Amino acid sequence: MKKHRFISLCLICLAALIAMASCGQGGSKNLIKENAPGEERVVNLFSPMEKSSPDAENVARTAADLTVAMAEEKLGVNVAYWTYTAEDYQDRTYDEVALDRARSNMDDLYLLNPDVILALGAEGKLMDLSGLDCAKNLRDIIRVANTVDGRLVAIPQEVVAYGLFVNVDIFKQYGLELPGTPEEFLECCRVLKENGIETPVGANRWWLETFVFAQAYAGLYNGGNTEEEIAALNSGEARYSDYMRPGFEFLKTLIDKGYVDAEKALVSEAIEGEGADFLSGKTPIVMAYWGAANTKTAYGETDFEMQVIGFPSSLGPMPVMPMTGWAVGAEAEHAEDAMLVMDVMMSDEALKLFAETNRGISPSKNVKVDCVPALRPLNDRIEEGVYVLGSNAGMNVEQWGNTCLIVRDLLAGASVDECMSAFDVLQDEALSNK
C-alpha cells in the first residue's frame, strides 16, 4: 500500500513520550551503538534516544533509561542501544531505518511510531505481547490503539495527550468561558478578534489535525460502537472522508475568518512558531502535548493563568491521543530475553517510576500521578474515559501522519472537497491491498 510518510511530528511525539536526549553523538547522523562489554545475555534496542554511556548512573538517564536499568538489574541482561537520527531532509528518516531494521531482524526491541507499528504488525514482524503479565494492567485505550489483526503488538510507556493551552487571564478579561463545542470555540474567537486579538489561535504545520480528530471521532470512540465503526471503515462500508469532513470544514472556517494564520502555520515548527506569541499574551490559544505544560522550555512557566482543555467536539472538550510504542521483533535473535525485558519495562513498578519522572499519564490503569493544576481539565476527561485516538493500529489507513499532511494541503489552499478526495484515495488503496 502506498503511504504518505510522516516523520518529524512523530519524532516530536517521541520527544514528549520519553523526554529523549539527542539522537546521536556529537550531532552525528550515523547509527550509534553503545554496549557494555563482557555480558553474555544481550538485548539489542533501537530507538531515537541514547544513554550518555552504557554504565551511566541512574541520575544521568532519561525516564525510559531508568526502566531499562531496572530490567537489566532484575534479569541480568545487558541492553545494547542502537540509535539513529537524521540531520536534514536528505537523510533517511528514523521511520525508514526502523522499518528496514525490523524487517531484517537486526534488533530485538524497537521504539516505533504509529504508522510503523501498523505496517510491521500487518506484516507479522512484531511479537504478540498480550500474554505478558504487564499487559493485564493496560488501559483499554492502549489495547485498542496497538492491536493489529487481533494481536497486541506494541505498548507505550506514556499516553501522550494533546489539548488546547488557553490564556485564562485574557478569556476572563473579555468575559469568556472556556469553550467545549465548535460553536462555542468560534464565538470565543469572534470576540477575541473583535477586541483586537489579531490571530486568536496560534498554529504550526504539525498539530492542527488535533481539531479534526476531536470532531471526526468523538462519537466513534465514545458512542459504544467503536469496534463496529472501525470494522465498517476497514471494509469500505463507511468512508473516512465522511468522518473527517466536519473537522476540515471547521478548520476552513478558522482560516477564512482569520482566526488561524494559514500562511504562517504552513511554515512554522511546533512551539517555535507560536510559542513566543502565546507566552507574551499576543495569542491566547495554542495546541500542544501534555508534556509541554511540564517543560520550562515550552509552557511550564507562564506569567498568566493557563488551563489545558480538550479540543471542541459535539461531546464537549476532547483530548486527542496518538500512540507510539515499544515492540519486540517476531523473529528477533534474542526474542525470549527481549520479551522478559519488555515485561519488566512495562510493569506497574517500572511505569510508576517512569510516570513520576515524566509526570505523565501511564498506560497502566493502576498507575496514577498528580498532574500540574493547568492539566487537570484535560486529565479529568481522560480519567472519565472521554478521548479520541489520533492513531490506531486497528485502522487500515494510518491516521496521524496522513491527516497532518492533508491538513497542510488545506493550509496551502486546497478545498475541503479536494482534501476529502485525498482520504478517499488512501482508503481505496488500503482496500485494494487487502
Secondary structure, 3 states (H helix, E strand, C coil): CCCCCCCHHHHHHHHHHHCCCCCCHHHCCCCEEECCCCCCCEEEEEECCCCCCCCCCHHHCCHHHHHHHHHHHHHCCEEEEEECCCCCCCCCCHHHHHHHHHHCCCCCEEEECHHHHHHHHHCCCECCCCCCHHHHHECHHHHHHCEECCEECCECCCECCEEEEEEHHHHHHCCCCCCCCHHHHHHHHHHHHHCCCCCCEECCCCCCHHHHHHHHHHHHHHCCCHHHHHHHHHHCCCCHHHHHHHHHHHHHHHHHCCCECHHHHHHCCCCCCCHHHHHHCCCCEEEEEHHHHCCCCCCCCCCCCEEEECECCCCCCECEECCCEEEEECCCCCHHHHHHHHHHHCCHHHHHHHHHHHCCECCECCCCCCCCHHHHHHHHHHHCCCCEECCCCCCCCCCHHHHHHHHHHHHCCCCHHHHHHHHHHHHHHHHHCC
